[in-house]
Amino acid sequence: MPVSGRGRKKGTMVNRERMEIILIRVLRVCGLTAFVIGVGFPFYWMAAASFRSLDAILMEPGALIPAPGQVDAGAYRQVLFEHGFTAYIGNSFYVAALTVILALSLATVGAYAATRLRFRGRGPMSTAILVIYMFPAIVLVIPLYVAFSRMGLRDSVHVLILVYLAQTLPVALYMLRSHFQGLPPEIEYAGLVDGCSRLGVVWRIVVPLSAPALAGVALYTFMIAWNEFLFAFMFLDSPEKFTLSRGVYQLAGSVHLSKQLVMAASVLVTVPVLAIFLFFERYLTRGLTAGAIKG
């Protein structure tokens, strides 16, 4: 039977939709591939250069794949045990872990109070939570440097923790407040009726229900404290107190050292936070989108 004009038109539209879907998929794959290559290539080159000897780098500086006989892990041994990076890793982990603990504790209590409790000035306070985050770090570093220098507190990792806490706490409060607004208050009322105090409700009910949001906040805070350089550069003077980012800068400034040591140090800075991010990425996504859809 001959196909009617309406049938041909419908078939043409179906074919066109299929072609559009295929084109979108191809463009998506190409875009993701270009993005992955653009982001991953510098890290790959950094890691590859860190496993090459100085002679191999001087002979073939542009080689992307080290030859089997050129692979050498000596740069990591020198960085860790001869240039003090074992202590730098400990300092960075101490600063990041303590910042995470303090930020989570204060943000959980503060966000719950801003969400559930009724008090004068709650609206303006909630609006002003992110005001400090709008100021760039370069604007704050000079006044803080002068203030801590006059108080004799500048060369201290604990002052660094205080600064990182001030940087990360506003965003942590905002993220958790958005999440708490999406929790049904009836569950908390049931806990209060059963005899729990407000802190008991937070610890026994709110915290377990908010595990993804808390994990996202913890990961965000850890990455900021682990990678931050500006304040660590301005506030730390003693080499035994350096964090990883500060140690890499000092190592890069030593002109008599070969650059594969700097590459190895950069890998040591990047790999831990990259592994933690990839492992907890789903929690970070849930935490960032917490409160976007309220049940």
VENPE-V890286 format. One record per pair of residues at least 24 apart in sequence whose C-alpha atoms are under 10 Angstrom apart, sorted by the first residue. I is the first residue (numbers start at 1). J is the second residue. Records with the same first field share a line. If there is no record, write none. Layout:
BEGIN
I->J, J
END
This chain:
BEGIN
43->263, 266, 267, 270, 271
44->267
45->263
46->260, 262, 263, 264, 265, 266, 267
47->260, 263, 264, 265, 266, 267, 268, 271
48->260, 263, 264
49->75, 259, 260, 261, 262, 263, 264
50->74, 75, 76, 259, 260, 261, 262, 263, 264, 265, 266, 267
51->75, 76, 260, 261, 263, 264
52->260, 261
53->258, 259, 260, 261
54->258, 259, 260, 261
57->258, 259, 260
73->264
74->260, 261, 264
75->258, 259, 260, 261, 262, 263, 264, 265
76->260, 261, 262, 263, 264, 265, 267, 268
77->261, 264
78->261, 264, 265
79->248, 251, 260, 261, 262, 263, 264, 265, 268
80->261, 264, 265, 268
83->247, 250, 251, 261, 265
84->239, 240, 242, 244, 247
85->240, 242, 243, 244, 247, 248, 251, 265, 268, 269
86->244
87->239, 240, 241, 242, 243, 244, 247
88->239, 240, 241, 242, 243, 244, 245, 246, 247, 248, 269
89->226, 242, 243, 244, 245, 247, 268, 269
90->241, 242, 243, 244
91->157, 226, 240, 241, 242, 243, 244
92->157, 222, 225, 226, 227, 228, 241, 242, 243, 244, 245, 246, 269
93->222, 225, 226, 243, 244
94->157, 158, 161, 225, 226, 243
95->157, 158, 159, 160, 161, 162, 164, 222, 225, 226, 243
96->160, 161, 164, 165, 218, 221, 222, 223, 224, 225, 226, 227, 228, 243
97->161, 218, 221, 222, 225, 226
98->158, 161, 162, 165, 222, 225
99->158, 160, 161, 162, 163, 164, 165, 166, 168, 169, 218, 221, 222, 224, 225, 226
100->161, 164, 165, 168, 169, 217, 218, 219, 220, 221, 222, 223, 224, 225
101->165, 218, 221, 222
102->161, 162, 165, 169
103->164, 165, 166, 167, 168, 169, 170, 171, 172, 173, 217, 218, 221, 222
104->165, 168, 169, 172, 173, 176, 214, 215, 217, 218, 221
105->169, 214
106->165, 169, 172, 173
107->168, 169, 170, 171, 172, 173, 174, 175, 176, 177, 214, 217
108->172, 173, 175, 176, 177, 180, 202, 203, 206, 207, 210, 214
109->173, 176, 177, 198, 199, 202, 203
110->169, 172, 173, 174, 176, 177
111->170, 172, 173, 174, 175, 176, 177, 178, 179, 180, 181
112->173, 176, 177, 178, 179, 180, 181, 198, 199, 202, 206
113->177, 180, 198
114->173, 174, 177, 180, 181
115->176, 177, 178, 179, 180, 181
116->177, 180, 181, 185, 188
117->198
126->173, 174, 177
127->174
128->170
129->169, 170, 171, 172, 173, 174
130->167, 169, 170, 171, 172, 173, 174
131->170
132->166, 167, 168, 169, 170, 171
133->166, 167, 168, 169, 170, 171
134->170
135->167
136->167
137->167, 230, 231
138->230, 231
140->231
141->230, 231, 234, 235
142->231, 234
144->231, 234, 235
145->231, 234, 235
148->235
149->235
153->235
154->234, 235, 236, 237
155->232, 234, 235, 236, 237, 238, 241, 242
156->232, 235, 236, 237, 238, 241, 242
157->232, 235, 236, 241, 242, 243
159->231, 232, 235, 236
160->225, 231, 232, 234, 235, 236
161->225, 232
163->225, 231, 232
164->221, 222, 224, 225, 226, 228, 231, 232
165->221, 224, 225
167->221, 224, 225
168->217, 218, 220, 221, 222, 224, 225
169->217, 221
171->217, 220, 221
172->213, 214, 216, 217, 218, 220, 221, 287, 288
173->217
174->288
175->213, 214, 216, 217, 287, 288, 289, 290, 291
176->210, 213, 214, 216, 217, 287, 288, 290, 291
177->290, 291
178->213, 287, 288, 289, 290, 291, 292, 293, 294
179->209, 210, 212, 213, 214, 286, 287, 288, 289, 290, 291, 292, 293, 294
180->206, 207, 209, 210, 213, 290, 291, 294
181->290, 291, 292, 293, 294, 295
182->290, 291, 292, 293, 294, 295
183->209, 210, 291, 294, 295
184->294, 295
210->287, 290
211->283, 286, 287
212->280, 282, 283, 284, 285, 286, 287, 288, 290
213->283, 284, 285, 286, 287, 288, 289, 290, 291
214->283, 284, 286, 287
215->280, 281, 282, 283, 284, 285, 286, 287
216->277, 280, 281, 282, 283, 284, 285, 286, 287, 288, 289, 290
217->283, 284, 287, 288
218->280, 283, 284, 287
219->273, 276, 277, 280, 281, 283, 284, 287
220->277, 284, 287, 288
222->273, 276, 277
223->272, 273, 274, 276, 277
224->273
226->269, 270, 272, 273
227->269, 270, 273
243->269
244->268, 269, 270
245->269, 270
END
